[in-house]
Amino acid sequence: MMKPRSTAEWAVALISTVVGSVTGGAAVVQYFGLQAWTHDYIGLVALFGLVFACGLPGWAIVRWLFNFIEKRKDASLDEVVADVRKGLGQ
């Protein structure tokens, strides 16, 4: 795993992970009706693990986005749009 290049990049990735954990975790708990797990300690531990796991995609997406931007920092907007369209298969 690559280290973030700057403190700002690390902070944005961490914030995205926390937001992804809170929102994604809440959505998963609500969707699957896991509220009953909050009635005992082991259930809470399991929920916190689930919520943490929901934040990991947020970290990965932000890291991929930073790497995408870093590779194309000298490219013009039309070149970036062409790369994105090519990547999407359009």
PDB file of N, CA, C and O in Angstrom:
ATOM      1  N   MET A   1       0.843  -1.167   0.000  1.00  0.00           N
ATOM      2  CA  MET A   1       0.000   0.000   0.000  1.00  0.00           C
ATOM      3  C   MET A   1       0.893   1.236   0.000  1.00  0.00           C
ATOM      4  O   MET A   1       1.866   1.321   0.749  1.00  0.00           O
ATOM      5  N   MET A   2       0.543   2.176  -0.846  1.00  0.00           N
ATOM      6  CA  MET A   2       1.332   3.405  -0.956  1.00  0.00           C
ATOM      7  C   MET A   2       0.986   4.369   0.172  1.00  0.00           C
ATOM      8  O   MET A   2      -0.166   4.486   0.592  1.00  0.00           O
ATOM      9  N   LYS A   3       2.018   5.051   0.645  1.00  0.00           N
ATOM     10  CA  LYS A   3       1.826   6.106   1.637  1.00  0.00           C
ATOM     11  C   LYS A   3       1.267   7.344   0.945  1.00  0.00           C
ATOM     12  O   LYS A   3       1.659   7.634  -0.185  1.00  0.00           O
ATOM     13  N   PRO A   4       0.360   8.088   1.590  1.00  0.00           N
ATOM     14  CA  PRO A   4      -0.100   9.346   0.985  1.00  0.00           C
ATOM     15  C   PRO A   4       1.084  10.288   0.764  1.00  0.00           C
ATOM     16  O   PRO A   4       2.029  10.317   1.553  1.00  0.00           O
ATOM     17  N   ARG A   5       1.014  11.049  -0.313  1.00  0.00           N
ATOM     18  CA  ARG A   5       2.121  11.938  -0.677  1.00  0.00           C
ATOM     19  C   ARG A   5       2.200  13.181   0.203  1.00  0.00           C
ATOM     20  O   ARG A   5       3.266  13.786   0.324  1.00  0.00           O
ATOM     21  N   SER A   6       1.106  13.561   0.805  1.00  0.00           N
ATOM     22  CA  SER A   6       1.110  14.773   1.626  1.00  0.00           C
ATOM     23  C   SER A   6       0.155  14.616   2.796  1.00  0.00           C
ATOM     24  O   SER A   6      -0.668  13.700   2.833  1.00  0.00           O
ATOM     25  N   THR A   7       0.282  15.527   3.747  1.00  0.00           N
ATOM     26  CA  THR A   7      -0.622  15.534   4.891  1.00  0.00           C
ATOM     27  C   THR A   7      -2.045  15.829   4.444  1.00  0.00           C
ATOM     28  O   THR A   7      -2.993  15.251   4.975  1.00  0.00           O
ATOM     29  N   ALA A   8      -2.204  16.719   3.477  1.00  0.00           N
ATOM     30  CA  ALA A   8      -3.538  17.054   2.971  1.00  0.00           C
ATOM     31  C   ALA A   8      -4.195  15.835   2.325  1.00  0.00           C
ATOM     32  O   ALA A   8      -5.380  15.580   2.539  1.00  0.00           O
ATOM     33  N   GLU A   9      -3.434  15.092   1.544  1.00  0.00           N
ATOM     34  CA  GLU A   9      -3.968  13.887   0.901  1.00  0.00           C
ATOM     35  C   GLU A   9      -4.385  12.863   1.957  1.00  0.00           C
ATOM     36  O   GLU A   9      -5.424  12.217   1.826  1.00  0.00           O
ATOM     37  N   TRP A  10      -3.578  12.719   2.992  1.00  0.00           N
ATOM     38  CA  TRP A  10      -3.899  11.791   4.077  1.00  0.00           C
ATOM     39  C   TRP A  10      -5.170  12.232   4.789  1.00  0.00           C
ATOM     40  O   TRP A  10      -6.025  11.403   5.103  1.00  0.00           O
ATOM     41  N   ALA A  11      -5.301  13.528   5.044  1.00  0.00           N
ATOM     42  CA  ALA A  11      -6.470  14.056   5.754  1.00  0.00           C
ATOM     43  C   ALA A  11      -7.748  13.845   4.939  1.00  0.00           C
ATOM     44  O   ALA A  11      -8.773  13.444   5.491  1.00  0.00           O
ATOM     45  N   VAL A  12      -7.696  14.111   3.641  1.00  0.00           N
ATOM     46  CA  VAL A  12      -8.882  13.930   2.792  1.00  0.00           C
ATOM     47  C   VAL A  12      -9.271  12.458   2.734  1.00  0.00           C
ATOM     48  O   VAL A  12     -10.455  12.127   2.795  1.00  0.00           O
ATOM     49  N   ALA A  13      -8.291  11.580   2.616  1.00  0.00           N
ATOM     50  CA  ALA A  13      -8.587  10.143   2.584  1.00  0.00           C
ATOM     51  C   ALA A  13      -9.179   9.684   3.922  1.00  0.00           C
ATOM     52  O   ALA A  13     -10.104   8.873   3.942  1.00  0.00           O
ATOM     53  N   LEU A  14      -8.660  10.189   5.019  1.00  0.00           N
ATOM     54  CA  LEU A  14      -9.177   9.818   6.339  1.00  0.00           C
ATOM     55  C   LEU A  14     -10.610  10.331   6.534  1.00  0.00           C
ATOM     56  O   LEU A  14     -11.467   9.607   7.040  1.00  0.00           O
ATOM     57  N   ILE A  15     -10.860  11.561   6.139  1.00  0.00           N
ATOM     58  CA  ILE A  15     -12.205  12.121   6.244  1.00  0.00           C
ATOM     59  C   ILE A  15     -13.178  11.324   5.376  1.00  0.00           C
ATOM     60  O   ILE A  15     -14.301  11.044   5.796  1.00  0.00           O
ATOM     61  N   SER A  16     -12.754  10.963   4.179  1.00  0.00           N
ATOM     62  CA  SER A  16     -13.608  10.163   3.294  1.00  0.00           C
ATOM     63  C   SER A  16     -13.906   8.803   3.895  1.00  0.00           C
ATOM     64  O   SER A  16     -15.011   8.282   3.745  1.00  0.00           O
ATOM     65  N   THR A  17     -12.926   8.225   4.576  1.00  0.00           N
ATOM     66  CA  THR A  17     -13.135   6.941   5.231  1.00  0.00           C
ATOM     67  C   THR A  17     -14.151   7.070   6.355  1.00  0.00           C
ATOM     68  O   THR A  17     -15.038   6.227   6.489  1.00  0.00           O
ATOM     69  N   VAL A  18     -14.034   8.105   7.153  1.00  0.00           N
ATOM     70  CA  VAL A  18     -14.971   8.308   8.264  1.00  0.00           C
ATOM     71  C   VAL A  18     -16.386   8.548   7.739  1.00  0.00           C
ATOM     72  O   VAL A  18     -17.347   7.967   8.243  1.00  0.00           O
ATOM     73  N   VAL A  19     -16.510   9.398   6.733  1.00  0.00           N
ATOM     74  CA  VAL A  19     -17.832   9.676   6.159  1.00  0.00           C
ATOM     75  C   VAL A  19     -18.405   8.408   5.520  1.00  0.00           C
ATOM     76  O   VAL A  19     -19.591   8.115   5.671  1.00  0.00           O
ATOM     77  N   GLY A  20     -17.557   7.655   4.805  1.00  0.00           N
ATOM     78  CA  GLY A  20     -18.012   6.397   4.212  1.00  0.00           C
ATOM     79  C   GLY A  20     -18.435   5.392   5.268  1.00  0.00           C
ATOM     80  O   GLY A  20     -19.401   4.653   5.077  1.00  0.00           O
ATOM     81  N   SER A  21     -17.712   5.362   6.382  1.00  0.00           N
ATOM     82  CA  SER A  21     -18.078   4.456   7.477  1.00  0.00           C
ATOM     83  C   SER A  21     -19.425   4.824   8.073  1.00  0.00           C
ATOM     84  O   SER A  21     -20.288   3.965   8.254  1.00  0.00           O
ATOM     85  N   VAL A  22     -19.601   6.093   8.376  1.00  0.00           N
ATOM     86  CA  VAL A  22     -20.833   6.531   9.026  1.00  0.00           C
ATOM     87  C   VAL A  22     -22.032   6.358   8.093  1.00  0.00           C
ATOM     88  O   VAL A  22     -23.038   5.762   8.480  1.00  0.00           O
ATOM     89  N   THR A  23     -21.931   6.867   6.886  1.00  0.00           N
ATOM     90  CA  THR A  23     -23.075   6.803   5.972  1.00  0.00           C
ATOM     91  C   THR A  23     -23.276   5.400   5.408  1.00  0.00           C
ATOM     92  O   THR A  23     -24.397   4.891   5.388  1.00  0.00           O
ATOM     93  N   GLY A  24     -22.199   4.779   4.951  1.00  0.00           N
ATOM     94  CA  GLY A  24     -22.323   3.430   4.404  1.00  0.00           C
ATOM     95  C   GLY A  24     -22.710   2.421   5.461  1.00  0.00           C
ATOM     96  O   GLY A  24     -23.545   1.549   5.220  1.00  0.00           O
ATOM     97  N   GLY A  25     -22.103   2.536   6.642  1.00  0.00           N
ATOM     98  CA  GLY A  25     -22.440   1.643   7.735  1.00  0.00           C
ATOM     99  C   GLY A  25     -23.890   1.781   8.153  1.00  0.00           C
ATOM    100  O   GLY A  25     -24.570   0.781   8.384  1.00  0.00           O
ATOM    101  N   ALA A  26     -24.371   3.018   8.254  1.00  0.00           N
ATOM    102  CA  ALA A  26     -25.773   3.241   8.621  1.00  0.00           C
ATOM    103  C   ALA A  26     -26.713   2.657   7.567  1.00  0.00           C
ATOM    104  O   ALA A  26     -27.742   2.070   7.903  1.00  0.00           O
ATOM    105  N   ALA A  27     -26.356   2.818   6.294  1.00  0.00           N
ATOM    106  CA  ALA A  27     -27.199   2.276   5.218  1.00  0.00           C
ATOM    107  C   ALA A  27     -27.250   0.751   5.274  1.00  0.00           C
ATOM    108  O   ALA A  27     -28.315   0.159   5.099  1.00  0.00           O
ATOM    109  N   VAL A  28     -26.108   0.115   5.515  1.00  0.00           N
ATOM    110  CA  VAL A  28     -26.074  -1.347   5.592  1.00  0.00           C
ATOM    111  C   VAL A  28     -26.872  -1.839   6.797  1.00  0.00           C
ATOM    112  O   VAL A  28     -27.645  -2.791   6.682  1.00  0.00           O
ATOM    113  N   VAL A  29     -26.691  -1.200   7.944  1.00  0.00           N
ATOM    114  CA  VAL A  29     -27.430  -1.592   9.149  1.00  0.00           C
ATOM    115  C   VAL A  29     -28.928  -1.433   8.912  1.00  0.00           C
ATOM    116  O   VAL A  29     -29.708  -2.318   9.264  1.00  0.00           O
ATOM    117  N   GLN A  30     -29.330  -0.326   8.327  1.00  0.00           N
ATOM    118  CA  GLN A  30     -30.750  -0.082   8.052  1.00  0.00           C
ATOM    119  C   GLN A  30     -31.292  -1.082   7.036  1.00  0.00           C
ATOM    120  O   GLN A  30     -32.370  -1.643   7.232  1.00  0.00           O
ATOM    121  N   TYR A  31     -30.560  -1.306   5.961  1.00  0.00           N
ATOM    122  CA  TYR A  31     -31.026  -2.186   4.885  1.00  0.00           C
ATOM    123  C   TYR A  31     -31.241  -3.617   5.381  1.00  0.00           C
ATOM    124  O   TYR A  31     -32.247  -4.249   5.061  1.00  0.00           O
ATOM    125  N   PHE A  32     -30.288  -4.118   6.162  1.00  0.00           N
ATOM    126  CA  PHE A  32     -30.372  -5.496   6.639  1.00  0.00           C
ATOM    127  C   PHE A  32     -31.078  -5.630   7.993  1.00  0.00           C
ATOM    128  O   PHE A  32     -31.204  -6.738   8.514  1.00  0.00           O
ATOM    129  N   GLY A  33     -31.535  -4.520   8.563  1.00  0.00           N
ATOM    130  CA  GLY A  33     -32.268  -4.556   9.824  1.00  0.00           C
ATOM    131  C   GLY A  33     -31.435  -5.091  10.984  1.00  0.00           C
ATOM    132  O   GLY A  33     -31.901  -5.939  11.746  1.00  0.00           O
ATOM    133  N   LEU A  34     -30.220  -4.604  11.119  1.00  0.00           N
ATOM    134  CA  LEU A  34     -29.300  -5.112  12.139  1.00  0.00           C
ATOM    135  C   LEU A  34     -29.359  -4.326  13.453  1.00  0.00           C
ATOM    136  O   LEU A  34     -28.469  -4.473  14.291  1.00  0.00           O
ATOM    137  N   GLN A  35     -30.371  -3.511  13.646  1.00  0.00           N
ATOM    138  CA  GLN A  35     -30.469  -2.698  14.854  1.00  0.00           C
ATOM    139  C   GLN A  35     -30.516  -3.548  16.122  1.00  0.00           C
ATOM    140  O   GLN A  35     -30.078  -3.099  17.182  1.00  0.00           O
ATOM    141  N   ALA A  36     -31.034  -4.754  16.028  1.00  0.00           N
ATOM    142  CA  ALA A  36     -31.133  -5.626  17.210  1.00  0.00           C
ATOM    143  C   ALA A  36     -29.752  -6.015  17.747  1.00  0.00           C
ATOM    144  O   ALA A  36     -29.625  -6.407  18.907  1.00  0.00           O
ATOM    145  N   TRP A  37     -28.726  -5.907  16.913  1.00  0.00           N
ATOM    146  CA  TRP A  37     -27.370  -6.239  17.364  1.00  0.00           C
ATOM    147  C   TRP A  37     -26.882  -5.281  18.448  1.00  0.00           C
ATOM    148  O   TRP A  37     -25.919  -5.586  19.152  1.00  0.00           O
ATOM    149  N   THR A  38     -27.525  -4.146  18.589  1.00  0.00           N
ATOM    150  CA  THR A  38     -27.065  -3.154  19.570  1.00  0.00           C
ATOM    151  C   THR A  38     -27.427  -3.530  21.002  1.00  0.00           C
ATOM    152  O   THR A  38     -27.029  -2.826  21.930  1.00  0.00           O
ATOM    153  N   HIS A  39     -28.157  -4.598  21.210  1.00  0.00           N
ATOM    154  CA  HIS A  39     -28.609  -4.963  22.550  1.00  0.00           C
ATOM    155  C   HIS A  39     -27.565  -5.668  23.396  1.00  0.00           C
ATOM    156  O   HIS A  39     -27.755  -5.810  24.604  1.00  0.00           O
ATOM    157  N   ASP A  40     -26.479  -6.108  22.803  1.00  0.00           N
ATOM    158  CA  ASP A  40     -25.418  -6.716  23.619  1.00  0.00           C
ATOM    159  C   ASP A  40     -24.039  -6.295  23.100  1.00  0.00           C
ATOM    160  O   ASP A  40     -23.900  -5.784  21.989  1.00  0.00           O
ATOM    161  N   TYR A  41     -23.040  -6.524  23.930  1.00  0.00           N
ATOM    162  CA  TYR A  41     -21.679  -6.072  23.650  1.00  0.00           C
ATOM    163  C   TYR A  41     -21.121  -6.671  22.362  1.00  0.00           C
ATOM    164  O   TYR A  41     -20.565  -5.948  21.535  1.00  0.00           O
ATOM    165  N   ILE A  42     -21.261  -7.968  22.187  1.00  0.00           N
ATOM    166  CA  ILE A  42     -20.711  -8.625  20.991  1.00  0.00           C
ATOM    167  C   ILE A  42     -21.384  -8.102  19.731  1.00  0.00           C
ATOM    168  O   ILE A  42     -20.728  -7.939  18.702  1.00  0.00           O
ATOM    169  N   GLY A  43     -22.670  -7.839  19.797  1.00  0.00           N
ATOM    170  CA  GLY A  43     -23.369  -7.261  18.656  1.00  0.00           C
ATOM    171  C   GLY A  43     -22.840  -5.883  18.303  1.00  0.00           C
ATOM    172  O   GLY A  43     -22.698  -5.555  17.126  1.00  0.00           O
ATOM    173  N   LEU A  44     -22.547  -5.070  19.320  1.00  0.00           N
ATOM    174  CA  LEU A  44     -21.969  -3.743  19.061  1.00  0.00           C
ATOM    175  C   LEU A  44     -20.590  -3.842  18.419  1.00  0.00           C
ATOM    176  O   LEU A  44     -20.262  -3.084  17.506  1.00  0.00           O
ATOM    177  N   VAL A  45     -19.787  -4.785  18.905  1.00  0.00           N
ATOM    178  CA  VAL A  45     -18.455  -4.978  18.326  1.00  0.00           C
ATOM    179  C   VAL A  45     -18.582  -5.382  16.857  1.00  0.00           C
ATOM    180  O   VAL A  45     -17.851  -4.881  16.002  1.00  0.00           O
ATOM    181  N   ALA A  46     -19.512  -6.286  16.576  1.00  0.00           N
ATOM    182  CA  ALA A  46     -19.740  -6.709  15.188  1.00  0.00           C
ATOM    183  C   ALA A  46     -20.209  -5.545  14.326  1.00  0.00           C
ATOM    184  O   ALA A  46     -19.765  -5.396  13.188  1.00  0.00           O
ATOM    185  N   LEU A  47     -21.104  -4.719  14.864  1.00  0.00           N
ATOM    186  CA  LEU A  47     -21.574  -3.556  14.106  1.00  0.00           C
ATOM    187  C   LEU A  47     -20.441  -2.571  13.832  1.00  0.00           C
ATOM    188  O   LEU A  47     -20.339  -2.033  12.730  1.00  0.00           O
ATOM    189  N   PHE A  48     -19.593  -2.334  14.827  1.00  0.00           N
ATOM    190  CA  PHE A  48     -18.468  -1.419  14.606  1.00  0.00           C
ATOM    191  C   PHE A  48     -17.511  -1.966  13.548  1.00  0.00           C
ATOM    192  O   PHE A  48     -16.967  -1.201  12.752  1.00  0.00           O
ATOM    193  N   GLY A  49     -17.304  -3.271  13.534  1.00  0.00           N
ATOM    194  CA  GLY A  49     -16.483  -3.883  12.487  1.00  0.00           C
ATOM    195  C   GLY A  49     -17.109  -3.713  11.117  1.00  0.00           C
ATOM    196  O   GLY A  49     -16.417  -3.422  10.141  1.00  0.00           O
ATOM    197  N   LEU A  50     -18.408  -3.893  11.047  1.00  0.00           N
ATOM    198  CA  LEU A  50     -19.126  -3.713   9.787  1.00  0.00           C
ATOM    199  C   LEU A  50     -19.049  -2.262   9.315  1.00  0.00           C
ATOM    200  O   LEU A  50     -18.827  -1.994   8.134  1.00  0.00           O
ATOM    201  N   VAL A  51     -19.235  -1.337  10.246  1.00  0.00           N
ATOM    202  CA  VAL A  51     -19.164   0.084   9.905  1.00  0.00           C
ATOM    203  C   VAL A  51     -17.754   0.451   9.424  1.00  0.00           C
ATOM    204  O   VAL A  51     -17.604   1.203   8.461  1.00  0.00           O
ATOM    205  N   PHE A  52     -16.727  -0.075  10.090  1.00  0.00           N
ATOM    206  CA  PHE A  52     -15.354   0.178   9.650  1.00  0.00           C
ATOM    207  C   PHE A  52     -15.140  -0.357   8.239  1.00  0.00           C
ATOM    208  O   PHE A  52     -14.545   0.324   7.404  1.00  0.00           O
ATOM    209  N   ALA A  53     -15.613  -1.560   7.967  1.00  0.00           N
ATOM    210  CA  ALA A  53     -15.451  -2.161   6.640  1.00  0.00           C
ATOM    211  C   ALA A  53     -16.152  -1.334   5.562  1.00  0.00           C
ATOM    212  O   ALA A  53     -15.693  -1.285   4.421  1.00  0.00           O
ATOM    213  N   CYS A  54     -17.249  -0.691   5.918  1.00  0.00           N
ATOM    214  CA  CYS A  54     -17.959   0.147   4.946  1.00  0.00           C
ATOM    215  C   CYS A  54     -17.158   1.403   4.582  1.00  0.00           C
ATOM    216  O   CYS A  54     -17.398   1.991   3.527  1.00  0.00           O
ATOM    217  N   GLY A  55     -16.229   1.818   5.416  1.00  0.00           N
ATOM    218  CA  GLY A  55     -15.411   2.992   5.121  1.00  0.00           C
ATOM    219  C   GLY A  55     -14.229   2.706   4.222  1.00  0.00           C
ATOM    220  O   GLY A  55     -13.690   3.628   3.610  1.00  0.00           O
ATOM    221  N   LEU A  56     -13.810   1.460   4.122  1.00  0.00           N
ATOM    222  CA  LEU A  56     -12.635   1.117   3.321  1.00  0.00           C
ATOM    223  C   LEU A  56     -12.788   1.438   1.833  1.00  0.00           C
ATOM    224  O   LEU A  56     -11.827   1.902   1.219  1.00  0.00           O
ATOM    225  N   PRO A  57     -13.965   1.208   1.226  1.00  0.00           N
ATOM    226  CA  PRO A  57     -14.097   1.625  -0.180  1.00  0.00           C
ATOM    227  C   PRO A  57     -13.921   3.134  -0.369  1.00  0.00           C
ATOM    228  O   PRO A  57     -13.415   3.569  -1.402  1.00  0.00           O
ATOM    229  N   GLY A  58     -14.332   3.930   0.614  1.00  0.00           N
ATOM    230  CA  GLY A  58     -14.129   5.379   0.530  1.00  0.00           C
ATOM    231  C   GLY A  58     -12.657   5.732   0.464  1.00  0.00           C
ATOM    232  O   GLY A  58     -12.250   6.583  -0.327  1.00  0.00           O
ATOM    233  N   TRP A  59     -11.859   5.078   1.294  1.00  0.00           N
ATOM    234  CA  TRP A  59     -10.407   5.293   1.280  1.00  0.00           C
ATOM    235  C   TRP A  59      -9.834   4.907  -0.083  1.00  0.00           C
ATOM    236  O   TRP A  59      -9.045   5.655  -0.659  1.00  0.00           O
ATOM    237  N   ALA A  60     -10.228   3.742  -0.597  1.00  0.00           N
ATOM    238  CA  ALA A  60      -9.693   3.264  -1.872  1.00  0.00           C
ATOM    239  C   ALA A  60     -10.068   4.192  -3.019  1.00  0.00           C
ATOM    240  O   ALA A  60      -9.228   4.500  -3.865  1.00  0.00           O
ATOM    241  N   ILE A  61     -11.318   4.640  -3.058  1.00  0.00           N
ATOM    242  CA  ILE A  61     -11.760   5.519  -4.144  1.00  0.00           C
ATOM    243  C   ILE A  61     -11.006   6.839  -4.117  1.00  0.00           C
ATOM    244  O   ILE A  61     -10.595   7.340  -5.163  1.00  0.00           O
ATOM    245  N   VAL A  62     -10.821   7.403  -2.935  1.00  0.00           N
ATOM    246  CA  VAL A  62     -10.080   8.671  -2.832  1.00  0.00           C
ATOM    247  C   VAL A  62      -8.626   8.478  -3.256  1.00  0.00           C
ATOM    248  O   VAL A  62      -8.069   9.325  -3.954  1.00  0.00           O
ATOM    249  N   ARG A  63      -8.008   7.375  -2.841  1.00  0.00           N
ATOM    250  CA  ARG A  63      -6.613   7.108  -3.240  1.00  0.00           C
ATOM    251  C   ARG A  63      -6.497   6.938  -4.754  1.00  0.00           C
ATOM    252  O   ARG A  63      -5.564   7.458  -5.366  1.00  0.00           O
ATOM    253  N   TRP A  64      -7.445   6.210  -5.364  1.00  0.00           N
ATOM    254  CA  TRP A  64      -7.431   6.042  -6.817  1.00  0.00           C
ATOM    255  C   TRP A  64      -7.600   7.390  -7.502  1.00  0.00           C
ATOM    256  O   TRP A  64      -6.938   7.671  -8.501  1.00  0.00           O
ATOM    257  N   LEU A  65      -8.485   8.221  -6.967  1.00  0.00           N
ATOM    258  CA  LEU A  65      -8.708   9.532  -7.553  1.00  0.00           C
ATOM    259  C   LEU A  65      -7.446  10.400  -7.464  1.00  0.00           C
ATOM    260  O   LEU A  65      -7.081  11.058  -8.439  1.00  0.00           O
ATOM    261  N   PHE A  66      -6.781  10.405  -6.310  1.00  0.00           N
ATOM    262  CA  PHE A  66      -5.532  11.166  -6.184  1.00  0.00           C
ATOM    263  C   PHE A  66      -4.477  10.661  -7.167  1.00  0.00           C
ATOM    264  O   PHE A  66      -3.775  11.467  -7.777  1.00  0.00           O
ATOM    265  N   ASN A  67      -4.352   9.350  -7.330  1.00  0.00           N
ATOM    266  CA  ASN A  67      -3.379   8.804  -8.279  1.00  0.00           C
ATOM    267  C   ASN A  67      -3.740   9.174  -9.713  1.00  0.00           C
ATOM    268  O   ASN A  67      -2.856   9.495 -10.508  1.00  0.00           O
ATOM    269  N   PHE A  68      -5.029   9.134 -10.053  1.00  0.00           N
ATOM    270  CA  PHE A  68      -5.492   9.533 -11.385  1.00  0.00           C
ATOM    271  C   PHE A  68      -5.138  10.992 -11.660  1.00  0.00           C
ATOM    272  O   PHE A  68      -4.636  11.328 -12.733  1.00  0.00           O
ATOM    273  N   ILE A  69      -5.405  11.854 -10.681  1.00  0.00           N
ATOM    274  CA  ILE A  69      -5.122  13.280 -10.838  1.00  0.00           C
ATOM    275  C   ILE A  69      -3.619  13.529 -10.938  1.00  0.00           C
ATOM    276  O   ILE A  69      -3.172  14.332 -11.757  1.00  0.00           O
ATOM    277  N   GLU A  70      -2.843  12.838 -10.103  1.00  0.00           N
ATOM    278  CA  GLU A  70      -1.379  13.024 -10.113  1.00  0.00           C
ATOM    279  C   GLU A  70      -0.778  12.640 -11.458  1.00  0.00           C
ATOM    280  O   GLU A  70       0.120  13.325 -11.947  1.00  0.00           O
ATOM    281  N   LYS A  71      -1.257  11.560 -12.064  1.00  0.00           N
ATOM    282  CA  LYS A  71      -0.733  11.129 -13.371  1.00  0.00           C
ATOM    283  C   LYS A  71      -1.048  12.136 -14.463  1.00  0.00           C
ATOM    284  O   LYS A  71      -0.295  12.253 -15.430  1.00  0.00           O
ATOM    285  N   ARG A  72      -2.141  12.859 -14.326  1.00  0.00           N
ATOM    286  CA  ARG A  72      -2.595  13.763 -15.381  1.00  0.00           C
ATOM    287  C   ARG A  72      -2.501  15.233 -14.972  1.00  0.00           C
ATOM    288  O   ARG A  72      -3.247  16.063 -15.492  1.00  0.00           O
ATOM    289  N   LYS A  73      -1.609  15.561 -14.062  1.00  0.00           N
ATOM    290  CA  LYS A  73      -1.552  16.940 -13.556  1.00  0.00           C
ATOM    291  C   LYS A  73      -1.160  17.962 -14.622  1.00  0.00           C
ATOM    292  O   LYS A  73      -1.505  19.137 -14.502  1.00  0.00           O
ATOM    293  N   ASP A  74      -0.444  17.532 -15.662  1.00  0.00           N
ATOM    294  CA  ASP A  74      -0.048  18.452 -16.726  1.00  0.00           C
ATOM    295  C   ASP A  74      -0.946  18.363 -17.955  1.00  0.00           C
ATOM    296  O   ASP A  74      -0.716  19.066 -18.939  1.00  0.00           O
ATOM    297  N   ALA A  75      -1.968  17.505 -17.912  1.00  0.00           N
ATOM    298  CA  ALA A  75      -2.863  17.324 -19.061  1.00  0.00           C
ATOM    299  C   ALA A  75      -3.930  18.407 -19.077  1.00  0.00           C
ATOM    300  O   ALA A  75      -4.295  18.966 -18.043  1.00  0.00           O
ATOM    301  N   SER A  76      -4.421  18.686 -20.282  1.00  0.00           N
ATOM    302  CA  SER A  76      -5.516  19.656 -20.404  1.00  0.00           C
ATOM    303  C   SER A  76      -6.843  18.964 -20.082  1.00  0.00           C
ATOM    304  O   SER A  76      -6.915  17.738 -19.995  1.00  0.00           O
ATOM    305  N   LEU A  77      -7.875  19.764 -19.908  1.00  0.00           N
ATOM    306  CA  LEU A  77      -9.176  19.234 -19.544  1.00  0.00           C
ATOM    307  C   LEU A  77      -9.716  18.272 -20.600  1.00  0.00           C
ATOM    308  O   LEU A  77     -10.276  17.231 -20.254  1.00  0.00           O
ATOM    309  N   ASP A  78      -9.557  18.605 -21.886  1.00  0.00           N
ATOM    310  CA  ASP A  78     -10.071  17.717 -22.932  1.00  0.00           C
ATOM    311  C   ASP A  78      -9.330  16.381 -22.960  1.00  0.00           C
ATOM    312  O   ASP A  78      -9.927  15.358 -23.294  1.00  0.00           O
ATOM    313  N   GLU A  79      -8.045  16.372 -22.618  1.00  0.00           N
ATOM    314  CA  GLU A  79      -7.294  15.116 -22.537  1.00  0.00           C
ATOM    315  C   GLU A  79      -7.786  14.254 -21.366  1.00  0.00           C
ATOM    316  O   GLU A  79      -7.900  13.035 -21.490  1.00  0.00           O
ATOM    317  N   VAL A  80      -8.073  14.897 -20.239  1.00  0.00           N
ATOM    318  CA  VAL A  80      -8.588  14.163 -19.077  1.00  0.00           C
ATOM    319  C   VAL A  80      -9.964  13.588 -19.384  1.00  0.00           C
ATOM    320  O   VAL A  80     -10.240  12.436 -19.051  1.00  0.00           O
ATOM    321  N   VAL A  81     -10.831  14.377 -20.015  1.00  0.00           N
ATOM    322  CA  VAL A  81     -12.164  13.907 -20.383  1.00  0.00           C
ATOM    323  C   VAL A  81     -12.055  12.736 -21.359  1.00  0.00           C
ATOM    324  O   VAL A  81     -12.795  11.760 -21.239  1.00  0.00           O
ATOM    325  N   ALA A  82     -11.145  12.827 -22.314  1.00  0.00           N
ATOM    326  CA  ALA A  82     -10.940  11.728 -23.268  1.00  0.00           C
ATOM    327  C   ALA A  82     -10.466  10.471 -22.545  1.00  0.00           C
ATOM    328  O   ALA A  82     -10.915   9.372 -22.870  1.00  0.00           O
ATOM    329  N   ASP A  83      -9.564  10.614 -21.570  1.00  0.00           N
ATOM    330  CA  ASP A  83      -9.099   9.456 -20.793  1.00  0.00           C
ATOM    331  C   ASP A  83     -10.239   8.816 -20.005  1.00  0.00           C
ATOM    332  O   ASP A  83     -10.350   7.591 -19.944  1.00  0.00           O
ATOM    333  N   VAL A  84     -11.087   9.656 -19.403  1.00  0.00           N
ATOM    334  CA  VAL A  84     -12.215   9.130 -18.621  1.00  0.00           C
ATOM    335  C   VAL A  84     -13.195   8.411 -19.539  1.00  0.00           C
ATOM    336  O   VAL A  84     -13.675   7.327 -19.205  1.00  0.00           O
ATOM    337  N   ARG A  85     -13.497   9.004 -20.690  1.00  0.00           N
ATOM    338  CA  ARG A  85     -14.409   8.351 -21.638  1.00  0.00           C
ATOM    339  C   ARG A  85     -13.837   7.033 -22.135  1.00  0.00           C
ATOM    340  O   ARG A  85     -14.557   6.042 -22.262  1.00  0.00           O
ATOM    341  N   LYS A  86     -12.551   7.026 -22.413  1.00  0.00           N
ATOM    342  CA  LYS A  86     -11.889   5.793 -22.865  1.00  0.00           C
ATOM    343  C   LYS A  86     -11.966   4.732 -21.784  1.00  0.00           C
ATOM    344  O   LYS A  86     -12.215   3.561 -22.072  1.00  0.00           O
ATOM    345  N   GLY A  87     -11.751   5.141 -20.534  1.00  0.00           N
ATOM    346  CA  GLY A  87     -11.820   4.219 -19.419  1.00  0.00           C
ATOM    347  C   GLY A  87     -13.216   3.659 -19.204  1.00  0.00           C
ATOM    348  O   GLY A  87     -13.371   2.516 -18.772  1.00  0.00           O
ATOM    349  N   LEU A  88     -14.235   4.460 -19.504  1.00  0.00           N
ATOM    350  CA  LEU A  88     -15.619   4.025 -19.363  1.00  0.00           C
ATOM    351  C   LEU A  88     -16.122   3.255 -20.568  1.00  0.00           C
ATOM    352  O   LEU A  88     -17.230   2.720 -20.556  1.00  0.00           O
ATOM    353  N   GLY A  89     -15.297   3.200 -21.615  1.00  0.00           N
ATOM    354  CA  GLY A  89     -15.681   2.457 -22.804  1.00  0.00           C
ATOM    355  C   GLY A  89     -16.633   3.209 -23.704  1.00  0.00           C
ATOM    356  O   GLY A  89     -17.425   2.593 -24.418  1.00  0.00           O
ATOM    357  N   GLN A  90     -16.575   4.513 -23.685  1.00  0.00           N
ATOM    358  CA  GLN A  90     -17.460   5.338 -24.539  1.00  0.00           C
ATOM    359  C   GLN A  90     -16.716   5.923 -25.689  1.00  0.00           C
ATOM    360  O   GLN A  90     -17.300   6.638 -26.503  1.00  0.00           O
TER     361      GLN A  90
END
